[in-house]
Amino acid sequence: MRNFLWGTGPGGKVKSKASWKSVCLPKYEGGLGIKRISYFNKALITSHIWSIVTDRESLWVRWIHSYKLKGRNFWDVTPCGSMSWGWRKILLLRDTIRPHIWKKIGNGLSTSIHPPVLHHNIHDRAVWKDLDGVEQEFSVSEVWNAVRCKQDKVPWVWGQIKHMANMSAVVESWDSIAGWLISRSSSTQNSAESVIARLLVAAASYFLWLERNSRLFSNTKCSEAQVREKIVTTLRLKLLSLKFKATTSNRQLLKMWDIPMSNILHASD
């Protein structure tokens, strides 16, 4: 993968095909889903902050409260030159993750602003909120998604056409696609659904490969709508030359592909 993206050819250096920033985006934002170490490191450090603000039962948390905080609020501690590198890193991350950590008030005993008591028998607790302000269970993955670089979601062509072969449950990975096809390669090999699925995967692979080559070598590109139309049109022309058994599922597939019902085989055919 590294050689494909940034490797050199026989003639020396070649232009990088993708930036590291783009590669580290999730697949639904146009990247390869590789986690950038700097963002993941921030997420791991945040897990220590979460332990402190939730007062997790551990020797390290008790040591932090006794020797670092000394009764002070974690959010109010000022970094200074005599601090250790690790403790400084924890404190410098506060501004980044502070908007995501909220306090849910219970009896108000552990909240410094002395709010009104809402529930006498329930302790105050910290909660994590995502970018949309929705409360989520705290995890390193949630933090990583909050602190990483982001782009708009991309309209993947496969996600827009897979339902046309009843493959809506298949995710955007070769393992998932191949697994779905293999599971139908024996008993249902010649069913309309299986045939259309194999043709759809083949057509999508072909036209996406052509689009990839055009963008790399000809500096020309089509929109995802144009690529999708090429795939659907080509496959529909192929389906017009086929005959299908008279079943309810086949009729639904033909309707989806706008194939005339004259392509349905009848008992007399």
C-alpha positions as CSV (number, residue, x, y, z in Angstrom):
1,M,0.0,0.0,0.0
2,R,2.8,2.4,0.9
3,N,4.7,1.7,-2.3
4,F,1.4,2.2,-4.3
5,L,0.6,5.6,-2.8
6,W,4.1,7.1,-2.5
7,G,6.6,4.6,-4.0
8,T,9.1,5.4,-6.7
9,G,9.3,4.0,-10.1
10,P,12.4,2.9,-12.1
11,G,13.0,6.5,-13.2
12,G,13.1,7.9,-9.6
13,K,10.5,9.8,-7.7
14,V,6.9,10.0,-8.8
15,K,4.1,12.3,-7.7
16,S,2.2,11.1,-4.7
17,K,-1.2,9.7,-5.6
18,A,-2.8,10.8,-2.3
19,S,-1.9,13.0,0.6
20,W,-1.5,11.5,4.1
21,K,-4.4,13.8,5.3
22,S,-6.7,12.2,2.7
23,V,-5.6,8.7,3.3
24,C,-6.3,9.0,7.1
25,L,-10.0,10.0,6.5
26,P,-12.7,7.3,7.1
27,K,-13.9,5.5,4.0
28,Y,-17.2,7.3,4.1
29,E,-15.3,10.6,3.8
30,G,-13.2,9.4,0.9
31,G,-10.2,8.1,2.7
32,L,-8.7,4.6,3.4
33,G,-9.7,4.5,7.1
34,I,-6.2,4.6,8.4
35,K,-6.0,6.2,11.8
36,R,-3.5,9.1,12.1
37,I,-1.2,8.4,15.0
38,S,-1.3,12.0,16.3
39,Y,-5.2,12.0,16.6
40,F,-5.2,8.5,18.0
41,N,-2.6,9.5,20.6
42,K,-4.9,12.4,21.7
43,A,-7.8,9.9,22.0
44,L,-5.6,7.7,24.2
45,I,-4.5,10.7,26.4
46,T,-8.2,11.7,26.7
47,S,-8.9,8.3,28.3
48,H,-6.6,9.4,31.2
49,I,-8.5,12.7,31.5
50,W,-11.8,10.7,31.6
51,S,-10.4,8.6,34.4
52,I,-9.6,11.8,36.3
53,V,-12.9,13.7,35.8
54,T,-14.9,10.5,36.6
55,D,-12.7,9.7,39.6
56,R,-12.2,6.2,38.4
57,E,-11.1,3.8,41.2
58,S,-7.4,3.3,40.5
59,L,-4.1,4.0,42.2
60,W,-3.0,6.4,39.4
61,V,-6.1,8.5,39.8
62,R,-5.7,8.7,43.5
63,W,-2.1,9.8,43.0
64,I,-3.1,12.5,40.5
65,H,-5.6,13.9,43.0
66,S,-3.2,13.8,45.9
67,Y,0.1,15.0,44.3
68,K,-1.0,16.9,41.1
69,L,-4.4,18.5,41.7
70,K,-4.2,18.8,45.5
71,G,-7.8,19.7,45.9
72,R,-7.9,21.9,42.8
73,N,-10.4,21.5,39.9
74,F,-8.7,19.7,37.0
75,W,-10.0,22.3,34.5
76,D,-8.4,25.2,36.5
77,V,-4.8,23.9,36.8
78,T,-2.3,26.2,35.0
79,P,0.6,24.5,33.2
80,C,4.0,25.6,34.4
81,G,7.6,24.9,33.5
82,S,8.3,22.5,36.3
83,M,5.6,20.0,35.2
84,S,6.5,16.6,33.7
85,W,6.1,16.1,30.0
86,G,3.2,13.7,30.3
87,W,1.2,15.8,32.8
88,R,1.7,18.9,30.5
89,K,0.4,16.9,27.5
90,I,-2.7,16.0,29.5
91,L,-3.4,19.6,30.5
92,L,-2.8,21.0,27.1
93,L,-5.4,18.8,25.6
94,R,-8.2,20.2,27.8
95,D,-9.3,23.0,25.4
96,T,-9.7,20.4,22.6
97,I,-11.9,18.0,24.5
98,R,-13.6,20.3,27.0
99,P,-16.7,20.9,24.7
100,H,-17.4,17.2,24.8
101,I,-17.3,16.5,28.5
102,W,-20.4,17.6,30.4
103,K,-21.7,17.1,33.9
104,K,-25.1,15.5,34.5
105,I,-26.3,16.8,37.8
106,G,-27.7,14.5,40.5
107,N,-27.3,15.5,44.1
108,G,-24.9,18.3,43.2
109,L,-22.2,17.3,45.7
110,S,-19.3,16.8,43.2
111,T,-20.1,19.9,41.1
112,S,-18.2,23.1,42.0
113,I,-20.8,25.6,40.8
114,H,-23.3,24.4,43.5
115,P,-26.3,23.8,41.2
116,P,-29.8,23.1,42.4
117,V,-30.2,19.5,43.7
118,L,-32.2,17.5,41.1
119,H,-31.9,14.0,42.5
120,H,-30.9,13.4,46.2
121,N,-30.1,9.8,45.7
122,I,-28.2,10.0,42.4
123,H,-24.5,11.1,42.2
124,D,-23.3,13.7,39.6
125,R,-21.6,12.0,36.7
126,A,-19.6,13.1,33.7
127,V,-21.0,12.4,30.2
128,W,-19.4,12.5,26.8
129,K,-21.2,14.3,23.9
130,D,-20.3,13.9,20.3
131,L,-20.0,16.7,17.7
132,D,-23.8,16.9,17.4
133,G,-24.2,17.3,21.2
134,V,-25.7,13.8,21.5
135,E,-24.7,11.8,24.6
136,Q,-22.5,8.8,23.8
137,E,-20.8,6.1,25.8
138,F,-17.2,7.2,26.3
139,S,-14.6,5.3,24.2
140,V,-11.3,6.0,22.5
141,S,-13.1,5.6,19.2
142,E,-15.6,8.3,20.1
143,V,-12.8,10.7,21.1
144,W,-10.8,9.9,17.9
145,N,-13.9,10.8,15.8
146,A,-14.2,14.1,17.7
147,V,-10.6,15.3,17.4
148,R,-9.6,14.1,13.9
149,C,-9.6,16.1,10.7
150,K,-13.0,15.8,8.9
151,Q,-14.3,16.1,5.4
152,D,-17.8,15.9,3.9
153,K,-19.2,12.4,3.4
154,V,-18.7,11.2,-0.2
155,P,-21.5,9.6,-2.2
156,W,-19.9,6.2,-2.9
157,V,-21.2,4.8,-6.2
158,W,-21.5,1.2,-4.8
159,G,-23.7,2.4,-2.0
160,Q,-26.1,3.9,-4.5
161,I,-26.5,0.8,-6.7
162,K,-26.1,-2.3,-4.5
163,H,-29.8,-2.3,-3.6
164,M,-30.5,-3.0,-7.3
165,A,-29.3,-6.6,-6.7
166,N,-30.8,-7.0,-3.3
167,M,-27.4,-6.4,-1.7
168,S,-28.4,-3.6,0.6
169,A,-26.9,-5.4,3.6
170,V,-23.5,-5.7,1.9
171,V,-21.0,-3.1,3.2
172,E,-18.4,-1.3,1.1
173,S,-15.6,-4.0,1.4
174,W,-14.4,-6.7,-0.8
175,D,-14.7,-9.3,1.9
176,S,-18.4,-8.5,2.4
177,I,-19.1,-8.5,-1.3
178,A,-17.2,-11.7,-2.0
179,G,-18.8,-13.4,1.0
180,W,-22.3,-12.5,-0.3
181,L,-21.5,-13.8,-3.8
182,I,-19.9,-17.0,-2.5
183,S,-22.8,-17.8,-0.2
184,R,-25.0,-17.8,-3.3
185,S,-22.6,-19.6,-5.7
186,S,-24.1,-23.1,-5.3
187,S,-27.8,-23.6,-4.7
188,T,-28.8,-20.2,-6.1
189,Q,-26.1,-19.8,-8.7
190,N,-28.5,-19.3,-11.6
191,S,-31.2,-17.3,-9.8
192,A,-31.9,-13.9,-11.2
193,E,-30.7,-12.2,-8.0
194,S,-27.4,-14.0,-8.1
195,V,-26.8,-13.4,-11.8
196,I,-27.7,-9.7,-11.5
197,A,-25.4,-9.4,-8.4
198,R,-22.4,-10.9,-10.3
199,L,-23.0,-8.7,-13.3
200,L,-23.4,-5.6,-11.1
201,V,-20.2,-6.2,-9.3
202,A,-18.3,-6.8,-12.6
203,A,-19.8,-3.7,-14.2
204,A,-19.0,-1.6,-11.1
205,S,-15.5,-2.8,-10.9
206,Y,-14.9,-2.2,-14.6
207,F,-16.3,1.4,-14.8
208,L,-14.7,2.4,-11.5
209,W,-11.3,1.2,-12.7
210,L,-11.8,3.2,-16.0
211,E,-12.7,6.2,-13.9
212,R,-9.6,5.7,-11.7
213,N,-7.3,5.5,-14.8
214,S,-8.9,8.6,-16.3
215,R,-8.4,10.7,-13.2
216,L,-4.8,9.5,-12.8
217,F,-3.5,9.5,-16.4
218,S,-5.8,11.8,-18.4
219,N,-6.7,14.3,-15.7
220,T,-10.4,14.0,-16.6
221,K,-13.2,12.8,-14.3
222,C,-16.9,12.1,-14.3
223,S,-19.2,12.8,-11.5
224,E,-20.4,9.9,-9.3
225,A,-23.9,10.3,-11.0
226,Q,-22.3,9.8,-14.4
227,V,-20.3,6.7,-13.3
228,R,-23.5,5.3,-11.7
229,E,-25.4,5.9,-14.9
230,K,-22.8,4.1,-17.0
231,I,-23.0,1.0,-14.8
232,V,-26.8,0.9,-14.7
233,T,-27.2,1.5,-18.4
234,T,-24.7,-1.1,-19.4
235,L,-26.1,-3.7,-17.1
236,R,-29.7,-3.0,-18.1
237,L,-28.8,-3.6,-21.8
238,K,-27.4,-6.9,-20.8
239,L,-30.5,-7.9,-18.8
240,L,-32.7,-7.0,-21.8
241,S,-31.2,-10.0,-23.6
242,L,-32.0,-12.5,-20.8
243,K,-35.1,-14.4,-19.9
244,F,-36.3,-14.9,-16.3
245,K,-38.5,-17.4,-14.5
246,A,-42.0,-16.2,-13.5
247,T,-41.5,-15.6,-9.8
248,T,-42.5,-12.7,-7.6
249,S,-38.9,-11.8,-6.7
250,N,-37.9,-11.8,-10.4
251,R,-40.8,-9.5,-11.3
252,Q,-39.7,-7.1,-8.6
253,L,-36.2,-7.1,-9.9
254,L,-37.3,-6.5,-13.5
255,K,-39.5,-3.6,-12.3
256,M,-36.5,-2.1,-10.5
257,W,-34.4,-2.3,-13.7
258,D,-37.2,-1.2,-15.9
259,I,-37.1,-4.4,-17.9
260,P,-40.4,-5.3,-19.8
261,M,-42.4,-8.2,-18.4
262,S,-42.1,-9.8,-21.8
263,N,-38.7,-11.1,-20.5
264,I,-40.6,-13.4,-18.1
265,L,-40.7,-17.0,-19.1
266,H,-44.1,-18.6,-19.1
267,A,-45.0,-22.3,-18.8
268,S,-45.5,-22.6,-22.5
269,D,-42.1,-21.1,-23.3
